[in-house]
Amino acid sequence: MKKIAIACDNGQIFPHFGKTPSFLVAEVEGKSIVSKEMVPVKGGRVSHDSGHQCMGHLVMVEFLTGLQVDVVVCGGMGHGAREALLAAGMEVFGGQEGSAEAALMFYANGDLRDASGGCCGHHHH
């Protein structure tokens, strides 16, 4: 069983991971979608002073860790956010767009690919 969280707003994959208003959270077993629910992002305010810029994605990583998510699907994502998710043991499929439901179906069928450029976490630009 895998728990997958898709960054979305109004059913569409949200383009900016750190500002995602909600996640479509689903449990997938084999090729079956066992359950799914829309989970609004709570929190968003952190009281520590370190790294003001990356507060958004750190909050998201903590939020998703709290949901015990295995896989994250999103649109745009910075290098720091990706590293933090990978460090938390989550699989990341970035660079996605379109319907969150469609991405969920692709994932369940084993057809979803990480489209965020590069496969090894290094900068290629």
Secondary structure, 3 states (H helix, E strand, C coil): CEEEEEEEECCEECCEHHHCCEEEEEEEECCEEEEEEEEECCCCCCCCCCCHHHHHHHHHHHHHHHCCCCEEECCECCHHHHHHHHHCCCEEECCCCCEHHHHHHHHHCCCCCCCCCCCCCCCCC
